[in-house]
Amino acid sequence: MKLALRRDLVCQQVVELVTDYLEGTLRGSARRRLERHLAGCPLCTEYLAQMRETIRLAGRVTPEDLTPQMRDDLTDLYRRWRAEG
Amino acid sequence: MEPDAELLRRLRAGDEQAFVVLVERYNGSMLRLAASFVPSRAVAEEVVQDTWLAVLRGLPAFEGRASLRTWMFTILVNRARTTGTREQRTIPVADAGPVVDASRFGPDGAWSAPPEHWIEEAEDRIEAEKLGGVLRVAIDGLPGRQRDVVLLRDVEGMSSAEVCDVLSISEANQRVLLHRGRGKLRQVLETELGSRGSR
């Protein structure tokens, strides 16, 4: 983002930097500019909190349960593999 | 939960129960990931079964330089890619749109339609089950590469380095895909739970 190097970030730029920020790849002055914006902007602070909550909720999505059929198929597969030798 | 490394040891010792535990732990995630590459559920199941067999056959040669999980998912993705019809080894391009619709900002780049509040609603126990379903559908609806990254990072809980290994993509690319994918999920939650929602 070359735009406005010396100026403060605007909200529309901030939302595009949130992942870099959360991933820890936004460093030095870029990080400080973002944090300065967040300190003065409750809306972007809310947005950031929502991204964190989104990540947390995605982490609670459970993979589908193993059906008895699949379990049997895979147990068979294991036994056939053992028999291979 | 028994660590993967311990299951690996038992598996190598010929312990069938260790295989069952491993299957219970990863089969669901593998199926979901495979489904993102191949045209049907039945084909996804085949790819996952092939993967389990390849894992068993590969055990003697597995040196443990990657974690067991990374190794297994890498096998899965390679098989799914070979089988799948999705655009194969093209350079991944994320959709170029902004993560929040431009219409929600004024000409000065400040929010004109700010994020609606929904975090409290999401933490409400009554909503929890419904939310799981909503998110599952939303993740399945993401464009392929975004879905892969979100599944591995946020649902399966892998590190960015593991995800890059499994999908053979760069860190930078992984981040862009994650950014788009997570942004869409946030929007779905806002639409579902936000104060201006249809509840």
Interface residues (C-beta under 8 A of the other chain):
Chain A: V10 C11 Q12 Q13 V15 E16 V18 T19 D20 E23 T25 L43 C44 E46 Y47 A49 Q50 M51 E53 T54 I55 L57 A58 G59 R60 V61 T62 P63 E64 D65 L66 M70 R71 D73 L74 T75 L77 Y78 R79 W81 R82
Chain B: G14 E16 F19 V20 V23 E24 N27 G28 S29 L31 R32 E45 Q49 W52 L53 L56 R57 P98 V99 V100 A102 F105 D108 G109 A110 W111 P114 P115 H117 W118 I119 A122 A128 L131 G132 L135 R136 I139 V150 D154 V155 G157 S160 E171 R175 L178 H179 R182 G183 L185 R186 L189 E190
